[in-house]
């Protein structure tokens, strides 16, 4: 049985915020993680952004649920479009997340071609692309 996780997608100026996760061989992925039993999916996304990047976010909408795998097993990831409401991203957990970046769709395609993009992002890319091309991705 697949376990479930949450992750958030922040788009700013046509660029997507992604982190480099050392637990997953430095693969590139959105900020996220396992949902605590007592929290909503939205609160899980908010908590992960605070823990990993030191920012507060507002969850705007669910983009979809996408499958992924890691050394820890098989997962379904609930991907939420989010926006930063307070702070600027910074590395908060250098042992787990040593870096992050704001990537264009062309850069994400190159990361995908190198095999460094997590599977759920590969699956979600076609749903993300139109949002990155909009001037204001939020409804």
C-alpha positions in Angstrom: 0.0 0.0 0.0 1.3 3.5 -0.9 1.8 6.0 1.8 0.7 9.5 1.3 2.7 12.8 1.5 2.1 16.4 0.8 4.1 19.0 -1.1 3.7 22.6 -2.2 4.5 24.4 -5.5 5.3 28.1 -5.4 5.6 29.9 -8.7 7.0 33.4 -8.8 7.8 35.3 -12.0 7.6 32.1 -14.2 9.9 30.2 -11.9 9.1 27.2 -9.6 10.7 26.9 -6.2 12.3 23.4 -5.8 14.6 22.0 -3.1 17.6 19.6 -3.4 16.9 16.7 -1.0 20.0 14.8 0.3 17.7 12.0 1.6 16.8 11.2 -2.0 20.2 11.4 -3.6 20.0 15.2 -4.1 17.1 14.8 -6.4 15.1 18.0 -7.1 11.6 18.1 -5.6 9.0 20.5 -4.2 9.1 21.2 -0.4 7.1 18.6 1.3 6.9 15.5 3.4 4.8 13.1 5.5 1.5 14.4 6.9 1.1 14.1 10.6 -2.0 12.2 11.8 -3.6 15.2 13.4 -3.1 17.7 10.6 -4.9 18.6 7.4 -3.2 18.3 4.0 -3.0 22.0 3.8 -1.5 22.4 7.3 1.1 19.7 6.3 2.2 21.8 3.4 2.4 24.9 5.6 4.5 23.1 8.2 6.9 21.6 5.6 7.6 25.0 4.1 8.3 26.4 7.6 10.6 23.5 8.5 12.5 23.3 5.2 12.7 26.9 4.0 11.6 29.1 6.9 8.7 30.7 5.1 5.0 30.9 5.7 2.7 29.9 2.8 -0.9 30.0 1.9 -2.3 26.9 0.2 -4.2 28.1 -2.9 -5.5 24.8 -4.4 -4.9 21.1 -4.9 -3.2 20.6 -8.2 -3.5 16.8 -8.0 -2.2 13.5 -6.5 0.8 12.0 -8.1 2.8 8.8 -7.5 6.5 8.7 -6.6 9.1 6.4 -5.1 12.1 6.9 -2.9 14.5 4.7 -0.9 11.7 4.8 1.8 9.1 3.2 -0.5 6.1 4.1 -2.7 4.1 7.2 -2.1 1.2 9.2 -3.4 2.0 12.9 -3.2 -0.8 15.6 -2.8 0.6 18.6 -4.7 -0.7 21.9 -3.7 -0.3 25.3 -5.4 0.8 27.7 -2.7 2.1 31.2 -2.3 4.6 32.6 0.1 3.0 35.1 2.5 5.9 35.8 4.8 9.7 35.6 4.5 12.1 34.6 1.9 13.3 31.0 1.4 16.5 30.0 3.2 18.1 26.7 4.0 16.8 25.6 7.4 17.8 21.9 7.4 21.2 21.8 5.7 21.6 18.0 6.4 18.4 17.2 4.6 17.9 20.2 2.2 21.3 21.6 1.4 20.0 23.9 -1.3 17.0 25.2 -3.3 16.4 27.2 -6.5 13.9 29.0 -8.6 13.7 27.1 -11.9 12.2 28.0 -15.3 10.3 25.3 -17.2 13.3 24.9 -19.5 15.6 24.3 -16.6 13.1 21.8 -15.1 13.1 20.0 -18.4 16.9 19.7 -18.3 16.8 18.4 -14.7 14.2 15.9 -15.8 16.5 14.8 -18.7 19.4 14.2 -16.3 17.1 12.0 -14.2 17.3 14.3 -11.2 13.6 15.2 -11.0 11.5 13.1 -8.6 8.9 10.9 -10.3 5.8 12.7 -9.0 7.2 16.0 -10.6 7.8 14.2 -13.9 4.2 13.1 -13.8 2.9 16.5 -12.8 4.9 18.6 -15.2 2.3 18.9 -17.9 -0.2 20.2 -15.2 2.4 22.6 -13.9 3.5 24.0 -17.2 0.4 26.1 -17.9 0.6 27.7 -14.4 4.2 28.7 -15.0 3.3 30.3 -18.3 0.6 32.5 -16.7 1.5 36.0 -15.4 -0.6 35.4 -12.3 -0.9 31.6 -11.6 -3.4 32.0 -8.8 -7.1 31.8 -9.3 
